[in-house]
Amino acid sequence: MYYTDRGIEELNQRRGDEEVTLAWLADRLIEFTDVHPEFEVPIERLATWLARLDDPED
């Protein structure tokens, strides 16, 4: 596991059995960027990537 994957692994271990909606996730991402505005660009890129996963043009 890479150092950068530690948060992802922790998320999976702690909350991996939970079911959430995309609306819930979007609300958490908004909260995160409100508290940490320096991460707005990567969070926006992640959100856009997730939104367009099934888009054949991307």
C-alpha positions in Angstrom: 0.0 0.0 0.0 1.3 3.4 -0.9 1.4 6.2 1.7 -1.3 8.1 -0.2 -3.6 5.1 0.0 -3.7 5.1 3.8 -6.8 7.3 4.0 -8.6 5.2 1.4 -7.8 2.0 3.3 -9.0 3.6 6.6 -12.2 4.7 4.9 -12.7 1.2 3.6 -12.0 -0.4 7.0 -14.1 1.9 9.1 -17.0 2.6 6.8 -16.8 -0.1 4.1 -20.0 -1.8 5.1 -22.1 1.3 5.1 -24.3 2.4 2.2 -24.5 6.0 1.3 -26.1 8.1 -1.4 -24.2 10.2 -3.9 -26.1 13.2 -2.4 -24.6 12.4 1.0 -21.2 12.1 -0.5 -21.6 15.4 -2.4 -22.6 17.1 0.9 -19.5 15.7 2.7 -17.3 17.0 -0.2 -18.8 20.4 0.1 -18.3 20.4 3.8 -14.7 19.4 3.3 -13.9 22.1 0.8 -15.6 24.7 3.0 -13.2 23.7 5.8 -10.2 23.1 3.5 -10.5 25.5 0.5 -7.0 24.7 -0.6 -8.3 21.3 -1.7 -11.2 22.6 -3.8 -9.5 21.9 -7.2 -8.7 18.3 -6.6 -12.1 17.6 -5.0 -13.8 19.2 -7.9 -11.7 17.1 -10.3 -12.7 13.9 -8.3 -16.3 14.9 -8.3 -16.3 15.6 -12.1 -14.5 12.3 -12.7 -17.1 10.4 -10.7 -20.0 12.2 -12.4 -18.7 11.3 -15.8 -17.6 7.7 -15.3 -20.1 6.3 -17.8 -19.6 9.1 -20.3 -18.1 7.5 -23.4 -16.4 10.8 -24.4 -14.2 10.9 -21.3 
